[in-house]
Each structure stands twice: as C-alpha cells, then as structure tokens.
Amino acid sequence: MRTTGNTIFMTGGTSGIGLELARRFRDLGNTVIISGRRQDLLDRIAAEDGIQGVPLDVADPDSIAAAFAQVTSTHDVNVLVTMAGIMQVEDLRDPGHLATAEQTIAINLLGTIRAVATFTPYLLKQTDPVILTVSSGLASVPLTITPTYSATKAAIHSYTQSLRIQLADTPIQVIEVVPPAVQTSLMNQENDEHAMPLDEYLDETMNILQEHPDADEILVDRVHFLRHAERENRYEAVVAALNSLA
C-alpha cells in the first residue's frame, strides 16, 4: 500500500485508533473520509481536523449502501478501511447476553463483510486499490469477558485471509491490521498500564506500512505475544495470563 496520494474511506473513525489513523493518513497527503452514526461528532471533527465525514451505521445494510453512494459520487476512493466496531462485556451464564452478542456480530463482523461486499466491485476499477480490515490480537487468544468480540475478530482474521486469496488475481491489496490492547476509550482503557499508548501504536503501525508496502498483516511488536501464542506452544499460558489481568 502506498501511504500518500490515496483517497481513503473508513467505516468508523470518530474516536480512538480510527480517528488517530485518519489523522496520520491525512498528514501524509491522503484524502480521508471517516464515518459514524453521530452527525454532530462528524461535523466537529471536520471543523477541528479538516477530515470529512459521512453518516453511517454499519449494522444497517441500507445505511452502508447510502454511504457508498454518497462518498463515491464525490470522491475516487481507492482504499477502504473497515474500522467500525464495539467491544462489550458478556456473562454467558445470563441469557440476556444474546442481545449484546447479536449487536456485536452485526457491527463488527457483518458490518465488515457488507462494507467489503459493497466496495469491492467499485475498487476493482480503481488505481492502487486496497482493502484494510481491522482484527485484534484477541483473534488469536480470547479475552473471555468479551467472548463475542473476540470471536468476531477471529472471524475477521479468517475472512480476510479468504478475501486475500480470492482477490489474488486482481489489483486489490488486502491488509489486516492487528492491534494489541491500546490506550483508547474502548473498554475504558485510556489509562490502562497494560495497554499500549495510542501514539506509540500509531507510530509503529505507520512505520510498518511505509517500510513494508507489500505487507499482508500489520503486526506491532506488542501483539506478537498473542498472535503467535499457539504457533509457539504458549497458548494455554497466554490465555491464563491474559485473563488473569481481566
């Protein structure tokens, strides 16, 4: 992926990793369009950061179609970033957790799949097209208090691998970004000493993107502990260590 001269559409991007990634791409000379459910928040970001926004609820297929029509009518998008996601605690002994599970799947997994399905035929006609999905270190080792979140990220990892193989004979590059725990408002981790500082995460991520433009996965050093746990025969110990912190 080239890191300048793109027109990037991001599902989500109004906070945390998404907003900071949008700022980093903007600063490198890209046009960035973010999205979200709150028009007032999109307007504030546009005023403060000069980053355009369009309304989008990724859990609603009609909203995805409308956002696609809006953004592609005014921009030649060549990069799709599927950033939108939620993370919530669930007690699997309580049948009431099902509503949380369904919402998490609708946003994290179906939202990603629907966005990719909507944009892929369009991206096939663009120059230097890229689909950049966002999974998590928890795709490899689950945080058991957020079981559906972890499961959706595992599914995104698998889906991204299939997508990359199916699109191998096309110009679209498929990249998976795999964050560790990062100090953001997600799960109130802003001051969590076990989470990676946001600026450090984005510094390392952007360096990898710039130094390895053909990379399939963007793995910062701190996520290897989770990503390679099973490969390195550390899985049970890592599951125990991760969930003891929770």
TABELKA-V985402 format. One record per pair of residues at least 12 apart in sequence whose ideal C-beta (glycine too) atoms are under 6 Angstrom apart, sorted by the first residue. I is the first residue (numbers start at 1). J is the second residue. D is the distance in Angstrom with one decimal. If there is no record, write none. Layout:
# TABELKA-V985402
i->[I,I]
j->[J,J]
d->[D,D]
This chain:
# TABELKA-V985402
i->[1,1,1,2,3,3,3,4,4,6,6,6,7,7,7,7,7,8,8,8,8,9,9,9,9,10,10,10,10,11,11,11,11,11,11,12,12,13,13,14,14,16,16,17,18,20,20,22,22,24,24,26,32,33,33,34,34,35,35,35,37,39,54,54,54,58,58,58,59,59,61,64,64,64,68,78,78,78,79,80,80,81,82,82,82,83,84,85,86,86,87,87,87,87,88,89,89,90,101,104,104,104,105,108,109,109,112,123,124,129,129,130,131,131,132,133,133,133,134,135,135,135,135,135,136,136,137,137,137,137,138,138,139,139,139,140,140,141,141,141,141,141,143,144,145,160,176,177,178,178,178,180,180,180,181,182,182,182,182,183,183,183,194,196,204,205]
j->[130,173,213,128,28,209,210,28,29,30,78,79,31,75,76,77,78,25,30,32,79,33,71,77,80,22,34,81,83,35,58,82,83,84,115,83,84,34,83,36,41,184,186,182,83,198,202,34,51,202,206,51,51,52,71,51,53,54,56,67,57,55,67,70,71,84,107,111,106,107,114,114,115,118,118,126,128,129,130,119,131,132,112,115,133,134,111,108,104,107,146,149,186,187,100,145,146,147,148,148,149,152,152,152,152,155,156,172,170,171,172,173,172,174,175,156,160,176,177,153,156,157,176,178,153,179,180,223,226,227,150,153,153,154,157,226,227,226,229,238,239,242,246,243,246,176,217,218,217,219,223,196,222,223,195,195,196,198,201,195,197,198,245,222,220,218]
d->[4.9,5.8,5.6,6.0,5.3,5.4,5.2,4.8,4.2,4.5,5.6,4.8,4.5,5.1,5.6,5.0,5.7,5.7,5.5,4.9,4.2,5.0,5.3,4.7,5.7,6.0,4.9,4.2,5.1,5.7,5.4,5.1,5.7,4.3,5.2,3.9,3.3,3.2,5.4,4.0,5.2,3.6,5.9,6.0,4.0,5.9,5.1,5.3,5.4,5.6,5.3,5.9,5.4,4.7,5.6,5.8,5.0,5.1,3.6,5.8,5.1,5.7,5.2,5.3,5.6,4.6,5.7,3.1,4.3,5.1,5.7,5.2,5.9,5.5,4.9,4.3,5.6,5.0,4.5,4.7,5.1,4.6,4.4,5.3,5.1,5.4,5.6,4.6,5.9,5.3,5.5,4.5,5.3,5.5,5.1,5.0,6.0,5.7,4.2,4.4,5.8,5.9,6.0,3.8,4.4,5.2,5.8,5.6,5.9,5.8,4.6,4.8,6.0,5.1,4.7,5.7,4.7,5.3,4.9,4.6,4.5,4.6,5.7,5.4,4.0,5.9,4.7,4.4,3.5,5.9,4.4,5.3,4.0,4.4,4.3,5.1,5.1,4.7,5.4,5.2,5.7,5.7,5.9,5.2,5.1,4.5,4.9,4.6,6.0,5.4,5.4,5.5,4.5,4.1,4.1,5.6,5.1,5.7,4.8,4.6,5.3,5.3,5.8,5.3,4.4,5.7]
